[in-house]
Amino acid sequence: MDIRDKLACNDGFITRWTRAYAEQGLPGLVSYYPGRAPRQPAEKIEARVLNYTLKRTPRDGSTHWSSRKLAAELGDISFMSVQRIWQKHGLRPHRLRRHMMSNDPDFETKAADVIGLYLNPPEHAAVFSVDEKTAIQALDRKDRMLPLSPGRAESHGFEYKRNGTLSLFAALNTRTGEVIGKTAARHTSEQFVTFLEEIKASQPADREIHVICDNVSSHKTERVRAFLQANPNVQMHYTPTYSSWLNQVENWFSRIQRSVITRGVFTSVKDLDKKIMRFIRQYNKDARPIKWKYDNPRRRYHADSSVSVN
């Protein structure tokens, strides 16, 4: 009774040990419970996991750790403990994000100019965010599509047939959200100037027009400069290099990519053109402007500034 109370154990535990001692003496106690190596302090184990995760890579040539690989490498910790430590410190070695830094020396000036047009556009002026989505493939599937059904996702055959490509010019009116679209077989400066003419024709003759676009070579040719000289009410605003995220029309391009192009089946380039233009017409019936905001308005413009799009 005294032993049980002192050790806070049950009768079965005491019986097992007293029987082992009665049968084998002290050697019986050692063989019955060989013991284990003392565990390292939790802080030391955590530090080792963090050190391996952040500063080393697996010896098998893998680019990152899995919880099981790291547990096997350390040898004295379970993979579940590795996962708990990662979760505590917000580490996700399996995740990968991509970024692009602008090397434009005039980044601040150009970014302020473009974002100023979004947040505080000139009164009575039209602001268009313009770009091209090039080489859109008209893909047809060789096998029949299996439609969506309860418990089964829509399925497309793996093999496809290429029926040509098409380029899409798009101009997003930043005030209304409406899109002017034009398709072309090729992406050239001549086609871009023709599209600028369409943008100009969509507005009253005396209206000031601001066009936001990137730095691709077809936007800065002699043809474009001649058009701007002949139309002084049209002004071009170029985004900083490697800063396509500043161009609002890219947001709309991602929408048409998801809604029409990625899962689309196109029997010809003409079929692709028809479906793209139909989407634009339907979109414009309920078009809405994109709302922009700064994550932190007090920060100045830098190449690593954070601007979010809602």
N, C-alpha and C positions, 0 to 999 in steps of 0.2 A: 504493500500500500504506500509506504514512504517513497519507494523508488518511482512508482507511477506518478505520484503527486509532484515529485521533484522534477521529473523529466517531461511531465505533461504528455504521457503516452498511454496506450491502452494495454490490456493484459496480454494480448496476442504478441505485441512487440517484445514485452519482457520474457514471455515464454520461449520465443525463438532464440533469444540470446542466451538465456540460462541453459537451454537444451544444448546449444552449441558448445558452451563452456563445460557442461557436464560430460559431453562425449569426447571433446578434443582438448580441453584446457585452453590456455591462452592462444596457442596456434590456431585453434578453431575459430576464435573471434577474428583473427587477422584474415583467414581464408574466407570467412563468411562475409566480411565487409572489407574488401581490399582498399576502399577509399578512392579518391579521385584527386587530380591535380588541382590546386587552388585556382579559382577563377581570377582573372585580372579585374581590377576595378572598372566599373561601368564607364567612367570618364575616359580611361585609357583605351578601352575597346572602341568607344565612339570616336576618339581622336584618330585611331588607326583606320577605321572605316572611312572617315572624311579625308584623310591623307591619301589613301589609295584611290578613292573616287575622284578627287580633284587633281591629283598630281601624277597619277600613273595610269597605264593602260594594260590590259591583259597580255600575258606572255604568248598567247596563241595568235596574236596579230589582230585581234578584234579591235574595233575603234572605240568601244566603250564597254563598261561593266554591266553585267546582269547581276541580280542579287545572288543567284546561285554560284556564278563564277567567282564573285568576290568572297562569298562565304567559304568556298573551297580553297581559294588562295590564302585566306587568313587561317583557316583550319580550326579555330577555336570559337566560332560563332555560327549560329544558324542563319539561313537566308532570310528567315522571317525577322530576325533581329536587324539584319542589314536593311530590310525594307522599312522597319520602324525608324531607324536612324535617318534614312533618306527622307522619309515623310516629315520627321521633326524639323529637318533643316531645309525642306523645300527643294530637294534634289531629285531630278528626273533624268538620269543618264540616257534613257531610251528616246528622249524627246530631242528634236533638232529644229531650231528656227533659223531663218535666213534674213539677212539685212543687206542694205546697200548704202554706202556712204557717198555723199556728193563731194567731189573734189573741185567744185566750182569756186574760184576765189571770190566771186560776187554772189555767193549763195544768199547772204542776208538780204541784199538789195533786191534780188530777183524774187525771193520767197515773199518778202514784204509786199512787193508790187502785185504778185499773183493773189495772195491771200487777201490783200486789201480790196481787190476787185470782187472777191467773194463776199466779204463781210460789209463792205461799204462801197458799193458800185456807184459810178457817176450817175447823177440824176438824169433821167430820160435817155440813158444809153443802154444798149444791149450788150451783154457779156456772154460769149460763147466759149465753152471748153471744147477744144477740137483735137481729134487724133484719128489715126487709122488702125484698123485691125487687119493685118495683112495675112495673106496665104491661108484663108479659111478653107479647109478641105471639104469638098462635097463627097462624103463617104456613104456608100451603099453597102448593106450587109448581104453576104452571100447566102447565109442561112436565114430562115424565117425567124421573126421575133416571137418570143414567148411572152404574152401579155401579163400584166400584173394580175394576181389572183390572191384570195385569202391564204396566208401562210407562205406565199412565194413572191419574191421580187421580180420585176420585169427583167427579162434576160435577152441579151443580144448575142448573136453568133460571134465567135472570135475572129473569123475571117471577114475581110471587107474588100470592097472594090473602090479604087480612087477614080472619081469622075472629073477631076480638075480642081482648081482653086479660084478663090474670089477675094478681093479686098473690100473692106467696108470703111467708108469715110463717115464719121459721125460728129455732129456739133450739138452739144448739150447747152441749152439756154439756162444759165444758172439762176435766173429769176423765176422761170415757170417750170423748169424741169423737162420741157419738151425737147425732142431730139429731131434734128434734120439728118437724114441718112441718104447715102448714095453708094452704090456698089460699082466696082470697076474691075476689069480683068487684070489690070496691073496697077502698082502703086508708084506713080511718077509725079514729078513736079507739075507737069501739065494737068494731070488729073486733080492735083491739090488746088491749083489756081481755079480750075473749073468749079470745084466745090466751094471755094471762097466766093465765087460769083453767085452761086446758089444761096449762100448765107446772106450776102448783100441783098439779093433780090427778095428775100423773105421779110425784109424790114423796110419801113418807109425811106424814101430816097435821101432825106436829110438827117437821118438818125445816125448818131455816133455808135460805132461798132467796135468792141474790143474782143480780140481773138486770143485765147490762151492755148499755146501748143508747146510741144517739146522741141528739142534741138536737132531732130533728124535732118539730114542734108537736103531733102526735098522741100523743106520749109524755108530754106534760106538761099534759093537760087535766084538768078537774074530775072526769071519769070515772076517770081514772088515779089521781088523788089519793084519791078515794073508795074505790077498790079497795085501795090501800095502807093506808088507815086501817082497813079491814075485815079486812085480812090483815097483821098486824104482823110475821109471820115472813118476809114478802117485802120485800126492800130493793132499791131502784133505784140504779144507779151510772151516771152520765152521762159519756161521753167528752168531752174538750175539743172545742170547735168546730173544724170542718174537720180532724178527726183520725180519720176512719173506719178508717184503717190500724190503730188500736188495738183495733178490734173483730174478734175472731177469726172470727166467722161470715162476714165478708167474704171470707176465704180459702176457705171452703166454697162461697160463692156463685160465686166464680170457677170452682170445679170443676164445679158443675152447669151453669154457662153453657157451658163448653167441652164437657162430656160429653153434654148433652141439648139445650140450647136453640139454640145457634148454628147447628148443622147439622140441627136437627130439622125434620120435616115434620108439621104438625098439621092435621087435617081440621076440628077444632072446638075450642072452649075446653074442652069435656069431655075431648077426646082429649089436649090439653095437660096438663090436671089429672091424668089417669090416668098419663101418662108421667113426670111430675114425682114423683108419690107412689110410683110403682114404683121410681124411682131411689133415693128416700130409704129405702125398705124394704130394698133390696139393699145400700145403703151401710152401713146400721146393722148388717148381719150381720158386717161386718169393720171397724167403726169404730175409729179410733185418735185419741188426743188430739193436738193441735197442739203442737209443742215450740217454746218461745220462749227466746231468749237475747239478752243485750245484746252489741253489738259491743265496747263498752268499759264494764264495770260501774262503773268509778270515776267516770264522768261523772255530773253531776247531770241532772235532767230539764229540758230546755229545748225551746222550740218547734222548734229545728232539731236536736234530739237524734236519733241514729241507732239505731233498734231494728230488728233483723232477725227475720224469721219463718222457721223451718225446717220 
